[in-house]
Amino acid sequence: FETVPEVLGVGHCSFVTSADGREDWILYHTKTKHKKGWNDRHVHAQPFTWAEDGSPQFGKPLAAGVSIDVPSGFSPS
């Protein structure tokens, strides 16, 4: 991930595939303040793509509150 001023302390991530297997998503946490500690972490999810050479293309982490489409194949219960 690239650092952006709107997103602090991007950390630990996991990777998942959408319900229909058409999209890859990165799940990660960020901080809301510059102070030390774990009490200000938020979890984020956003899709990513792949380059022709097989490397992941994560883009930039999205700031909290930015709307994105739900994963493909998602069906609310």
C-alpha positions as CSV (number, residue, x, y, z in Angstrom):
1,F,0.0,0.0,0.0
2,E,1.0,3.6,-0.6
3,T,0.9,6.0,2.4
4,V,-1.8,8.7,2.2
5,P,-2.3,11.5,4.6
6,E,-6.0,10.5,5.3
7,V,-5.1,7.0,6.4
8,L,-2.8,6.4,9.4
9,G,-0.8,3.2,10.4
10,V,-2.0,0.7,7.8
11,G,-1.2,-2.6,9.3
12,H,-1.8,-6.4,9.3
13,C,-3.8,-7.6,6.4
14,S,-5.6,-10.7,5.1
15,F,-6.7,-11.6,1.6
16,V,-10.1,-13.0,0.6
17,T,-12.1,-13.7,-2.5
18,S,-15.6,-12.4,-3.2
19,A,-18.5,-14.9,-2.8
20,D,-18.6,-15.5,-6.5
21,G,-14.8,-15.8,-6.9
22,R,-14.6,-12.9,-9.3
23,E,-12.8,-10.4,-7.1
24,D,-9.9,-10.3,-4.7
25,W,-10.1,-8.2,-1.5
26,I,-7.6,-7.0,1.0
27,L,-8.7,-6.6,4.7
28,Y,-6.5,-4.4,6.9
29,H,-6.6,-2.2,9.9
30,T,-5.6,1.5,10.3
31,K,-5.2,3.9,13.2
32,T,-7.3,7.0,13.7
33,K,-4.7,9.0,15.8
34,H,-0.9,9.3,15.8
35,K,-0.8,8.2,19.5
36,K,0.6,4.8,20.5
37,G,-1.8,2.0,21.4
38,W,-4.4,-0.3,19.9
39,N,-7.7,1.3,21.0
40,D,-8.1,3.4,17.9
41,R,-8.0,0.7,15.2
42,H,-10.5,0.5,12.4
43,V,-10.9,-2.4,10.0
44,H,-11.1,-1.7,6.2
45,A,-11.8,-3.8,3.1
46,Q,-11.3,-2.9,-0.5
47,P,-10.8,-4.8,-3.8
48,F,-7.5,-5.1,-5.5
49,T,-6.4,-6.3,-8.9
50,W,-3.4,-8.1,-10.4
51,A,-0.7,-6.9,-12.9
52,E,0.2,-9.0,-15.9
53,D,3.4,-10.1,-14.1
54,G,1.2,-11.6,-11.3
55,S,2.0,-8.9,-8.7
56,P,-0.9,-7.5,-6.7
57,Q,-2.0,-3.9,-7.4
58,F,-3.3,-2.6,-4.1
59,G,-3.6,1.1,-5.1
60,K,-4.0,3.5,-2.1
61,P,-5.8,2.7,1.2
62,L,-9.2,4.4,1.3
63,A,-10.1,6.8,4.1
64,A,-12.9,5.9,6.5
65,G,-16.3,6.8,5.2
66,V,-15.4,6.4,1.5
67,S,-18.2,4.4,-0.2
68,I,-17.3,1.4,-2.4
69,D,-19.4,-1.3,-4.0
70,V,-20.0,-4.5,-2.0
71,P,-18.1,-7.6,-3.1
72,S,-19.4,-9.3,-6.2
73,G,-21.8,-12.2,-5.4
74,F,-22.7,-10.7,-2.0
75,S,-26.3,-11.5,-1.1
76,P,-27.6,-10.0,2.2
77,S,-29.5,-12.4,4.3
